[in-house]
Amino acid sequence: MSRPTQHHYDFPIQPIDFIIANELGFCEGNIIKYVMRYKRKNGVEDLRKASQYIDFLIEEMTSGKQDDDPVDNGYINLAVSDVPSWFTHKGWNPT
């Protein structure tokens, strides 16, 4: 798969490849992305974004509410492989 140049960083493993290979959820994937790029792109702003996603996960873990619906407390926590089935489950057909 070719990557858009604006999303390519000089890492041996690209963030998106790591996220997909490890089937990380939306929040986890964004944490990885922002922490990996902060020195090369937006500095403290990216660290704050990563921190916000960590806070989302902490809230999710401590709220005691964890069900099968990936939209929980307003946060989307989907693994990349779950996206097509989740949309189909919700009645949306992307084709």
FENWO-V948321 format. One record per residue. N is the residue number from 0. SS is DSSP state (alpha for helix, beta for strand, coil for the rest). PSI is psi in whole degrees, 0 to 359 (none if undefined). Layout:
n=N ss=SS psi=PSI
n=N ss=SS psi=PSI
//
This chain:
n=0 ss=coil psi=131
n=1 ss=coil psi=145
n=2 ss=coil psi=138
n=3 ss=coil psi=140
n=4 ss=alpha psi=329
n=5 ss=alpha psi=344
n=6 ss=alpha psi=3
n=7 ss=coil psi=125
n=8 ss=coil psi=154
n=9 ss=coil psi=66
n=10 ss=coil psi=149
n=11 ss=coil psi=326
n=12 ss=coil psi=122
n=13 ss=coil psi=145
n=14 ss=alpha psi=315
n=15 ss=alpha psi=323
n=16 ss=alpha psi=320
n=17 ss=alpha psi=316
n=18 ss=alpha psi=313
n=19 ss=alpha psi=314
n=20 ss=alpha psi=329
n=21 ss=coil psi=5
n=22 ss=coil psi=48
n=23 ss=coil psi=152
n=24 ss=coil psi=176
n=25 ss=alpha psi=309
n=26 ss=alpha psi=312
n=27 ss=alpha psi=318
n=28 ss=alpha psi=318
n=29 ss=alpha psi=326
n=30 ss=alpha psi=311
n=31 ss=alpha psi=311
n=32 ss=alpha psi=309
n=33 ss=alpha psi=323
n=34 ss=alpha psi=323
n=35 ss=alpha psi=329
n=36 ss=alpha psi=352
n=37 ss=coil psi=323
n=38 ss=coil psi=334
n=39 ss=coil psi=346
n=40 ss=coil psi=280
n=41 ss=coil psi=12
n=42 ss=coil psi=232
n=43 ss=alpha psi=326
n=44 ss=alpha psi=316
n=45 ss=alpha psi=323
n=46 ss=alpha psi=324
n=47 ss=alpha psi=321
n=48 ss=alpha psi=316
n=49 ss=alpha psi=317
n=50 ss=alpha psi=322
n=51 ss=alpha psi=318
n=52 ss=alpha psi=327
n=53 ss=alpha psi=317
n=54 ss=alpha psi=321
n=55 ss=alpha psi=315
n=56 ss=alpha psi=319
n=57 ss=alpha psi=316
n=58 ss=alpha psi=316
n=59 ss=alpha psi=317
n=60 ss=alpha psi=327
n=61 ss=alpha psi=349
n=62 ss=alpha psi=341
n=63 ss=coil psi=1
n=64 ss=coil psi=106
n=65 ss=coil psi=109
n=66 ss=coil psi=189
n=67 ss=coil psi=347
n=68 ss=coil psi=118
n=69 ss=coil psi=346
n=70 ss=beta psi=102
n=71 ss=beta psi=124
n=72 ss=coil psi=27
n=73 ss=coil psi=0
n=74 ss=beta psi=138
n=75 ss=beta psi=124
n=76 ss=coil psi=78
n=77 ss=coil psi=140
n=78 ss=coil psi=151
n=79 ss=alpha psi=320
n=80 ss=alpha psi=344
n=81 ss=alpha psi=344
n=82 ss=alpha psi=306
n=83 ss=alpha psi=317
n=84 ss=alpha psi=327
n=85 ss=alpha psi=316
n=86 ss=alpha psi=318
n=87 ss=alpha psi=318
n=88 ss=alpha psi=324
n=89 ss=coil psi=3
n=90 ss=coil psi=7
n=91 ss=coil psi=128
n=92 ss=coil psi=113
n=93 ss=coil psi=352
n=94 ss=coil psi=none
//
